[in-house]
């Protein structure tokens, strides 16, 4: 197993969280609220949002670390040297997509902005008809029947 710099999965996780929790929601808040304060929901919803964010962050970080340990690039769409089917990948085909979607759901619970549903909607569209279809095609090209069998055995989203 190749040695991996520990910072790569942390960087990948940080970029993911920043995009889906800070940048996209920040644009929507600024668009609806102007430059003023942040429109928080009641505290129990903010706490629930934080729990969802933590769960999603774990579902991004640990599978990203698993991929990085196998020499698979995290910022590209090119299949790695092996098809990873163990660990987190034994339960769902792309736990990073599931984790990112959870991360994208957290601002809906935390911020009182009607348009905030755009954030998880964008994640779902990206992971189902955008990057998801492209990634599946690339994995089939790279691993053929091995990927086809894996795809039949393991669900995409819900274990």
C-alpha positions in Angstrom: 0.0 0.0 0.0 1.5 3.4 -1.0 2.4 5.8 1.7 0.0 8.8 1.7 0.5 12.2 3.1 -2.0 12.6 5.9 -2.9 16.1 4.8 -4.5 15.0 1.5 -7.8 13.6 2.9 -8.0 16.5 5.4 -7.6 19.0 2.5 -10.2 17.2 0.4 -12.6 17.1 3.4 -12.0 20.8 4.1 -12.7 21.8 0.5 -15.9 19.7 0.5 -17.2 21.2 3.7 -16.2 24.8 2.7 -18.0 24.5 -0.6 -21.2 23.0 0.6 -21.5 24.6 4.1 -19.8 28.0 3.7 -19.5 29.1 0.1 -22.8 28.1 -1.5 -25.0 28.9 1.6 -23.1 32.2 2.0 -24.0 33.2 -1.5 -27.7 32.3 -0.9 -27.7 34.1 2.5 -26.1 37.2 1.0 -28.5 37.1 -1.9 -31.6 37.0 0.3 -30.4 38.8 3.4 -27.9 41.3 2.0 -24.7 41.8 3.9 -26.4 41.7 7.4 -26.5 39.0 9.9 -26.9 35.3 9.5 -30.6 34.1 9.7 -30.2 31.2 12.2 -33.0 28.7 12.8 -33.9 27.8 16.5 -31.1 26.3 18.5 -32.4 22.7 18.4 -32.3 22.8 14.6 -28.8 24.3 14.5 -27.6 21.5 16.8 -29.3 18.9 14.6 -27.6 20.6 11.6 -24.2 20.3 13.4 -24.8 16.6 14.0 -25.6 16.0 10.3 -22.6 18.0 9.3 -20.3 15.9 11.6 -21.8 12.7 10.3 -21.3 13.8 6.7 -17.8 15.0 7.3 -16.9 11.6 8.7 -18.5 10.0 5.6 -16.3 12.1 3.4 -13.0 12.0 5.4 -12.6 8.3 6.2 -13.5 7.0 2.7 -11.2 9.7 1.2 -8.4 8.5 3.4 -9.1 4.9 2.4 -8.9 5.9 -1.3 -5.7 8.0 -0.8 -4.1 5.0 1.0 -4.6 3.0 -2.2 -3.1 5.7 -4.4 -6.4 7.0 -5.8 -6.5 10.7 -6.5 -9.2 12.5 -4.6 -9.6 15.6 -6.8 -9.9 13.9 -10.1 -12.4 11.6 -11.9 -9.8 9.0 -13.1 -10.1 5.5 -11.7 -7.3 4.4 -9.5 -5.1 1.4 -9.8 -7.6 -0.8 -7.9 -11.4 -0.9 -7.5 -12.0 -0.3 -3.8 -14.8 -2.6 -2.5 -14.0 -3.0 1.2 -14.4 -0.8 4.2 -16.9 2.0 3.6 -17.2 0.9 0.0 -18.6 -2.5 1.1 -21.9 -0.8 2.2 -22.4 1.9 -0.5 -20.7 2.5 -3.8 -19.8 6.1 -3.1 -19.8 7.0 0.6 -18.2 10.3 -0.2 -21.3 11.3 -2.3 -23.5 10.3 0.6 -21.4 12.2 3.1 -21.3 15.3 0.9 -25.1 15.2 0.5 -25.4 15.1 4.3 -23.0 18.0 4.5 -25.1 19.9 1.9 -28.3 19.2 3.9 -26.9 20.7 7.1 -27.4 24.4 6.0 -31.1 23.7 5.3 -31.6 22.9 9.0 -29.2 25.7 10.3 -30.2 28.7 8.2 -33.7 30.2 7.8 -33.3 30.9 4.1 -36.0 29.5 1.8 -33.6 29.0 -1.1 -31.2 26.9 1.0 -32.8 23.8 -0.5 -30.8 24.6 -3.7 -27.6 23.4 -1.9 -28.6 19.7 -1.3 -30.5 19.8 -4.6 -27.3 20.7 -6.4 -25.5 17.9 -4.6 -28.1 15.3 -5.6 -28.1 16.4 -9.2 -24.4 16.4 -9.4 -24.0 13.0 -7.8 -26.9 11.3 -9.8 -26.8 12.8 -13.3 -23.6 14.7 -13.4 -20.4 13.4 -11.9 -22.1 10.2 -10.8 -22.8 9.0 -14.3 -19.4 10.0 -15.5 -17.7 8.3 -12.6 -19.7 5.1 -13.2 -18.7 5.1 -16.9 -15.0 5.6 -16.1 -15.1 2.8 -13.5 -16.7 0.5 -16.0 -14.1 1.4 -18.6 -11.3 0.8 -16.1 -12.6 -2.3 -14.3 -15.3 -3.8 -16.6 -17.0 -6.9 -15.2 -15.5 -6.4 -11.8 -17.2 -3.0 -11.5 -20.5 -4.4 -13.0 -20.6 -7.1 -10.4 -19.8 -4.6 -7.6 -22.5 -2.3 -8.9 -25.0 -5.2 -8.8 -24.1 -6.1 -5.2 -23.7 -2.7 -3.6 -26.3 0.0 -3.6 -25.3 3.6 -4.6 -26.9 5.5 -1.7 -28.5 3.5 1.1 -26.9 0.5 2.6 
